[in-house]
Amino acid sequence: MSTRRCFLAIITLVMLALLSAADSADNLTPKNEAEIRKSNQPTPVIDTTNQKSIADREAKIRELEAKIDKDLLLIQKRPRTRFVAHKMEPRFGNYVAQCLRKILQVSASSYPVEANGIYGRVQLTMFILAGGRVEKIEVNKSSGKKVLDETAVRFINLAAPFDQFPDDVLKDTDVLAVTRTFTFTTADDKKFSSDAPL
């Protein structure tokens, strides 16, 4: 083979190689170039701790919502208690006045001998149920004399049960908690009295 033919054969091979390389380059679409660039970049690390904390927060929210629902249900089941002291709506005032009159009537007819000649003041809260029964009596401020505290509690228990709640009280009240201060004196005509005007 002559030198010229060898040279032409080499040139032809180089040209074919260049043409083949050009064809491959033409097949690279922008999409393929983007994929190639993407494959050359490091794989991004997904932060699973953030996803976990979001899931934890969502679980905690669901837990708190369930607790709130449970607490609301318990509150709805509780008796509706009204606390009344001196200033109150007339609908409560009329009922409380009737109860106090009954307590004072009992005290006049069953005043204990052991309380004679002793004076003092005791503050009590009586919890009256809708039917008129006294559920419990709490001594808020003792007179300092056991006999007087016990006598005041005894008068309330003897006067009970009271009348049933009137309809206007019954509509939003299951228990009426009435706080009163009762006074014991040494006067013969008024040994036991309440701080509320009747």
C-alpha positions in Angstrom: 0.0 0.0 0.0 1.4 3.4 -0.9 2.0 6.1 1.6 -0.7 8.2 0.0 -3.3 5.5 0.4 -2.3 4.9 4.0 -2.7 8.6 4.6 -6.1 8.7 3.0 -7.2 5.6 5.0 -6.2 7.3 8.3 -7.9 10.5 7.3 -11.0 8.6 6.4 -11.0 6.8 9.8 -10.5 10.0 11.7 -13.4 11.6 9.7 -15.6 8.7 10.4 -14.8 8.9 14.1 -15.5 12.7 14.1 -18.8 12.2 12.3 -19.8 9.5 14.8 -18.9 11.8 17.7 -20.9 14.6 16.1 -24.0 12.3 15.7 -23.8 11.4 19.4 -23.6 15.1 20.4 -26.7 15.9 18.3 -28.7 13.3 20.2 -28.1 15.2 23.5 -31.4 17.0 24.0 -31.7 19.7 26.8 -33.5 17.1 28.9 -30.6 14.7 28.6 -28.1 17.4 29.3 -30.1 18.3 32.5 -30.2 14.6 33.5 -26.5 14.4 32.9 -25.9 17.5 35.0 -28.2 16.2 37.7 -26.4 12.9 37.8 -23.1 14.6 38.2 -24.4 16.5 41.3 -24.4 14.9 44.8 -27.6 13.3 45.9 -29.5 15.7 48.2 -29.9 14.5 51.8 -33.5 14.5 53.0 -33.9 15.9 56.5 -36.1 13.2 58.2 -35.7 14.8 61.6 -37.9 17.7 60.5 -40.5 15.3 59.1 -40.4 13.4 62.4 -40.9 16.5 64.5 -43.9 17.5 62.4 -45.4 14.1 62.8 -44.7 14.2 66.6 -46.4 17.6 66.8 -49.5 16.4 64.8 -49.7 13.4 67.1 -49.5 15.7 70.2 -52.2 17.9 68.8 -54.5 14.9 68.2 -53.8 13.8 71.8 -54.6 17.2 73.2 -57.8 17.5 71.2 -58.9 14.1 72.5 -58.2 15.2 76.1 -60.2 18.5 75.6 -63.1 16.5 74.2 -63.0 14.2 77.2 -62.8 17.1 79.7 -65.7 18.9 78.0 -67.8 15.7 78.3 -67.0 15.5 82.0 -67.8 19.2 82.5 -71.2 18.7 80.8 -72.0 15.7 83.1 -71.2 17.8 86.2 -74.1 19.3 88.1 -74.6 23.0 87.4 -73.8 24.6 90.7 -74.6 28.2 91.5 -72.8 29.9 94.4 -74.9 32.7 96.0 -74.0 34.9 99.0 -75.4 38.4 99.7 -76.0 40.0 96.3 -78.0 37.7 94.1 -80.7 37.6 91.4 -84.3 37.9 92.8 -85.1 34.4 91.6 -82.4 33.0 93.9 -83.1 35.5 96.6 -86.7 34.5 97.1 -85.8 30.8 97.4 -82.9 31.4 99.8 -85.1 33.6 102.0 -87.7 30.8 102.3 -84.9 28.4 103.3 -83.5 30.8 105.9 -87.0 31.4 107.4 -87.4 27.7 107.9 -83.9 27.4 109.5 -84.7 30.2 112.0 -88.1 28.6 112.8 -86.3 25.4 113.7 -83.7 27.2 115.8 -86.4 28.9 117.9 -88.1 25.6 118.7 -85.0 23.4 119.2 -82.3 25.7 120.7 -79.9 23.4 122.6 -79.4 24.1 126.3 -75.6 23.7 125.9 -75.5 26.7 123.6 -77.2 29.0 126.1 -75.0 31.9 127.3 -72.5 31.4 124.4 -72.1 33.8 121.6 -70.3 33.8 118.3 -70.6 33.8 114.5 -70.1 30.9 112.1 -70.1 31.1 108.3 -71.5 28.1 106.5 -72.1 27.0 102.9 -75.1 24.7 102.4 -75.3 22.8 99.1 -79.0 22.4 98.3 -80.1 20.0 95.5 -82.9 20.8 93.1 -85.3 18.6 95.0 -84.7 20.6 98.2 -82.4 18.0 99.9 -79.2 19.3 101.5 -76.3 17.5 100.0 -73.6 18.8 102.3 -72.7 21.6 104.7 -69.3 23.2 104.9 -68.0 25.3 107.8 -66.1 28.2 106.1 -65.3 30.2 109.2 -65.7 28.6 112.5 -67.0 30.5 115.5 -64.1 29.0 117.5 -66.7 27.1 119.6 -67.5 23.6 118.5 -70.9 23.6 120.1 -72.0 26.7 118.1 -70.6 25.3 114.8 -72.4 21.9 115.4 -75.6 23.7 116.4 -75.8 25.8 113.2 -75.2 22.6 111.1 -77.9 20.8 113.1 -80.4 23.6 112.5 -79.9 23.3 108.8 -80.3 19.5 108.8 -83.4 19.8 110.9 -84.9 22.4 108.5 -84.2 20.3 105.4 -85.5 19.2 103.1 -86.5 22.6 101.6 -88.9 23.2 98.8 -88.0 22.1 95.3 -86.3 24.8 93.2 -88.8 27.0 91.3 -88.8 26.7 87.5 -86.8 29.8 86.9 -84.0 28.5 89.1 -84.3 24.9 87.9 -83.7 25.9 84.2 -80.0 26.5 84.8 -79.2 25.2 88.3 -78.8 21.7 89.7 -77.2 22.7 93.0 -77.5 25.9 94.9 -74.5 26.7 97.2 -75.8 29.2 99.8 -73.2 30.9 102.0 -74.5 32.6 105.1 -73.1 33.8 108.5 -75.2 32.8 111.5 -74.9 34.7 114.7 -75.5 33.3 118.2 -76.2 35.8 121.0 -77.0 35.7 124.7 -80.2 37.7 124.2 -83.3 35.7 125.0 -85.5 37.1 122.2 -83.0 36.5 119.4 -80.4 33.8 120.2 -79.8 32.8 116.6 -80.0 34.9 113.5 -78.8 35.1 109.9 -76.8 37.9 108.2 -79.3 38.2 105.4 -82.5 40.2 105.6 -85.7 38.1 105.3 
